[in-house]
Amino acid sequence: MTTVETTGILAMRAALLPSVFATVALAAPAFAQTAAAEDAGDDEIIIVTASKQAKTLQDTPISVSVTSKALIENAQIRDALDLQTVVPSLRVSQLQSSANTNFIIRGFGNGANNVGIEPSVGVFIDGVYRSRSAAQIGDLPSVERIEVLRGPQSTLFGKNASAGIISVVTSEPKFDFGGQAELSYGNYNALIARAEITGPISETIAFSLAGNYNRRDGYVYNEALNINENERNRGGVRAQLLFKPSEDFKLRLIADYDKIDEICCSVVNLVDGPTGNAVRALGGRIISNQPLALRSATNFPSTNLVDNFGFSAQADYNAGQFYLTFIGAYRGVRLSTNADSDFTSADIIGENTGRNAIDTYTAEFRVASKFDGPINFLVGAFYFRENIDASGQLTFGRDFRGYASALSGGAYVNLEPTLRALLPGTPAGQFGARGQGRFEEYDYKNRAISVFGTVDWNIVENLTLTLGGNYTHDRKTYATNVVTTDVFSGLDLVRAGVNAGVPAVVAANPQFNPFLGLRGLQFIPPYLNVPNAFEDGRTTDSDFAYTVRLNYKFNENVNVYATHATGFKASSINLSFDARPPASLFTPGSTAQSPAPAASPIRTALGASLPVNLTTGSRSASPEYATVYELGIKGQWEGFGFNLAAFRQTLNGFQSNVFSGTGFILANAEQQSVTGFEIDATISPVKDLRFFTNLTYLNMKFDSFVGGAALQNGTFSTLPQDLSGLRVAGVPEFSVSVGGDYTARLSDRTKLNFHVDYQHNSPTQIAQGTVALRRAVDNLNASATLVLNNKLDITLWGRNLTNEAWTTTIFPGVAQAGTLSGYRNQPRTYGGLLRYRF
């Protein structure tokens, strides 16, 4: 339950890129470091092969960061959240459940908190698209590298990548027997165990098996329940087979399963509003006005159950001058959550549950040329099919009736007989009775197909022109079955005033109709389901995206490029209680709260079936269209290297998803843009010493967002606001990472590796609106590893060593006007690790 931070990330599919894009490499400027490279003395250049070709980062004209396996180990990147400490243009935030992780690149990103919204940043694992965050966050074993491509990448593959790509690449099975096992223990009783083994079955078949287990006590103490929250409890297994009957053909099969069962995610109270006294009068507890508290008080623990599983097959065939690739996959996610969403020990919100069953099928085929001449190409097609069954409910607890009565000075309870007499036919059931609420079911289907291609033309020596295109056709259908049983929210208080003798012309004015003072307690107004006589529950989108890039290599040391590219993401569906008919369906000047005249299009179509108190909102958001202009230069010399990119990136129709306190508001920003630059550099004065720095500057604003929403000071309500011309909240102007590595060689078979990195984000306003709360990030991490015989590692590590604290996200209190809630960061963690390779 958070305001969605307007940001984005992109996911790169392994082996999808054409010849000039097909490979990405990491040299010193991206923290290149591997034990094998150190021992081999090969200048520690990491080669990333996204296809049969292999290029260094120096020869790859694209803005990309690559985090190697060695850096993941040395920097003790223990979670998806940790990755941002070494990739400044990337921001990762965990929201209200273990299954809601939001990835942001260059300030663009969305997709968490609402299963109907696909992320603007695509995530791929071994070439397979992961469409939802619940399917992206597994603790993968055998990670070789994580690649982050910045900017729209829609011409390279067939599914949403309007802001960027994150690609996770794991190790293939090997025909030499080997493996490794590791065990780590840290504070909060953190225990991580991983093991993997690989080897031959025959001369043409190899296998690998891997497993992981990750548990940790929570670092937030729930005083009401006497338990710890924000724990880790997850694990998984992964099996692979590699068939390689010849040098020209291979088939890789992968099957995996991982599970999460955690108590997460604890909420802090930043402002204890006027409703706090009503909570305490019921015997409830609030950890008041403590934005950085590691304490909480709720009346039941949260539930976060995630089962994530699937299998994939990738076939590669070298057919002379052509290289053929096919990837087919099935992914399944089963998600169950429940949270005490009033975040107090009073039983106001009884439960807030959600259940999702997501089944995703993907298939991709492509052909890449390998001509000796000046022109090469890649063509391909991508098919995507996804079915989602989602359900949930939000119900009142045993204290809700007393809470509503306290807020209304007793009127909520005392006026019940009067209102029932004035409104004959009012359903049975006590106002605010335990178990009343909303009950939701959603059915969602998405079908998409894309045809894409690129051509690389070596115009003259060292000068290459790349042209790419992608045509995508996307179709979605959805249906809702939402029922509200809250008797009070369905009352027509305007009609009650008229029936009590208030003149009809002023019955909608609270000054003349005293019943309207209770409208704030109508938390769950009736719902209009889809499809209906006016809305068919369908979206259809088509788009052609393109890329134009010119790249010139001056010499072996300097490479420059200029890129103009567009990107596309299809419509998203608001699968939440706030999926309501848009205001445009009502006669101008009318509202659902103030009944429209008979000429209203939706009222004419639906007649008497239109619910009383229906509020307007949005069913879906229109597509996103991205455009980027980028200039880059890459330099590499012995002991020194740098990458610099300057860019102007815009998203027209950015899909904003903002939490309002009871649901999510889905809307399109007409245009949102960012101007900035990224630079990363390393210097290695001697072989065993390396310093690195990374800097990202982002000047991000809403060029036009007339229908925006913002958090207002005082009431802390999310209200409509024209955000045009304002800087986008939550996006720091400067993000910096600096650090270094040093290897002390104690003998031919023994060495001691030191690593340190420091992350800083400049202060930024946390949420859009008039709430002037700011977030600044300072994070120091370090590790020391003793390597014995290149087989046994003994590591001491620490993250957030200075124990800095900050608020990550804020949002209005649920059914508590004037209360402000939020999430804080993880405190200092530290521990030791043993790893054995064989």
QUITABEL-V758748 format. One line per field, one symbol per residue. ss: DSSP state (A for helix, B for strand, O for the rest). phi: phi as a letter, one per 30 degrees, with the letter a starting at -180 (. if undefined). psi: psi as a letter, one per 20 degrees, with the letter a starting at -180 (. if undefined). A space follows every 10 residues. Layout:
ss->???
phi->???
psi->???
This chain:
ss->OOBOOOBBOB OOOOOOOOOO OOOBBBOAAA OOOOAAAAAA OOOOOBBBOO OOOOBOAAAO OOOBBBBBAA AAAAOOOOOA AAAAAOOOOB BBBBOOOOOO BBBBBBBBBO OOOOOOOOOO BBBBBOOBBB OOAAAOOOOO OOBBBBBBBB OOOAAAOOOO OOOBBBBBBB OOOOOOOBBB BBBBBBOOOB BBBBBBBBBB OOOOBBBBBB BBBBBBOOOB BBOOOOBBBO OBBBBBBBBB BBBBBBOOBB BBBBBBBBBB BBOOOOOBBB BOOOOAAAAA AOOOOOOOOO OOOOBBOOOO OOBBBBBBBB BBBBBBBBBO OBBBBBBBBB BBBBBBBBOO OOOOOOOOBB BBBBBBBBBB BBBBBBBBBO OOOOBBBBBB BBBBBBBBBB BBBBBBOOOA AAAAAAAOOO AAAAOAAAAA AAOOOOOOOO OOOOOOBBBB BBBBBBBBBB BBBBBBBBBB OOBBBBBBBB BBBBBBBBBB OOBBOOOAAA OOAAAAAAAO OOOAAAOOOO OOOAAAAAAA AOOOOOOOOO OOOOOOOBBB BBBBBBBBBB BBBOOOOBBB BBBBBBBBBO OBBOOOOOOO OOAAAOOOOO OOOOOOOOOO AAAAAAAAAO OOOOOOOOOB BOOBBBBBBB BBBBBBBOOB BBBBBBBBBB BBBBBBBBBO OOOBBBBBBB BBBBBBBBBB BBBBBBOOBB BBBBBBBBBB BBBBOOOBBB BOOOOOOBBB BOOOOOBOOO OOOBBBBBBB BBBBBOOOOB BBBBBBBBBB BBBBBOOOBO OOOBBBBBBB BBBBBBBBOO OBBBBBBBBO OOOOOOBBBB BBOOOOOOOB BBBBOOOOBB BBBBBBBO
phi->.bddddaabb ccdeicdded cdbbbbcedc ieabdddedd icihcccccd addbbdeecc dadbcbcded dedddhdcae dddddcbddc bbbccdbdcc bccbbhicla jdibddcddd cdcbbhicdc dbddcccddd dhddabcccc jdbddcacbf adblbbbccc ddecdcdala bbbbbbdhhd bbbbaabbld cbdcbbbabb bbbbbaddcc cdddchbcci cbabaabbbb bbcbdadcbb bccbbbbbbb bbcabdcccd bddddedddd ddjdcbddhb dcdcbbabca ddcbcbcbal bbbbcbbcci cbbcbbbbab bbbbbbbabd ddhbddcdcd abcbbbbcbb bbbbbbbbdb ddddbbbbba bbbbbbbbcb baabbdcdcd dddddddcij dedddedddd ddbejeedjd eidejdlbbb bbbbbbbbbb bbabbcbddb eicbccbbbb cbbbbbbabb bcbccdeddc dcdddddddd jdeedbddce dccddddced cddbdebcdb dbdcbcibbb bbaccbbbbc bbcdadcbbb abbbbbbbbd eccddbdddb dddddceejc bddcedddde eddddchddd ddieccabda cddcbcbbcb cbbbbbbdia aabbbcabbb bcieddbcdc jbabccacde abbbcabbbb bbbbdbecbb cbbbbbcbcc addaadcdbb dcdjdhccbe adceicdddi cddbbbbbla bbccddadbb bbccbbbbcb cdebddbdkc ddcbbbcbbc baabbccchh bccbbcbabh ddhdbaddab adddhbejcb cabcddddba lbbcbbcb
psi->nqpppnrqqq ppppkhqagh iiqqqobhik kppqhggghi lkjkpppooi ahqpqrhhjo mqoqpporgg hgghiloiqh hihiiinhip ppppcirhjn pppppkipqa irioiioqqi opppolippo hqhhjijqnp rkpgqppopq rpkhiiajqo lihaqppppr pqqqjppaaq qqpqparkkp pppqqqqqaq haiipqrqpq qqpoqqqqjp pohhilrprl rpnqrrqpqq popmiriipq pppppqpqqp nqoqpqqqog poaiihhhgh hjjqqpnpln ikqkqroriq qrpnpppprr qqpppppomd jqpppppqqp pqppppqpqn iikriqmgog qnqpppoppp pqpppqppql qiaipqrpqr qpppppppoq rrqoqqahig ghghgghjki hhghjghghh hhmqipqrpq pkqpiqbqpp pppppppqqq prqqppongr pioppppqqp pppppqqqqq npppjoghij pnhghhgghi jpphijhjoh hinhhiijhi jmhmqrqoqq qaihpikqqp qqqoqrpppp ppogaihppq qpppqrrppr qqpnmrhjnr pqhiiqppir rhhopqrhip ghhhhhciip qqjpqrcqhr prqpoqpppp pqpppproiq qqppppqopq opkpnpoppi hiapoprppg ppqppaqppq qqpnhrgjpp qqqpppppnp rohpmhkrqq ppqfikqoqq pojpiqqpqi oqgppppqar qpooohahjp roppqpqppp pqpqpgqpbj olpqpqpoop qqqpppppkk hppoppqqql hjlqqqpgqq qqqokmpiqp raqrrpapqr arqpppq.
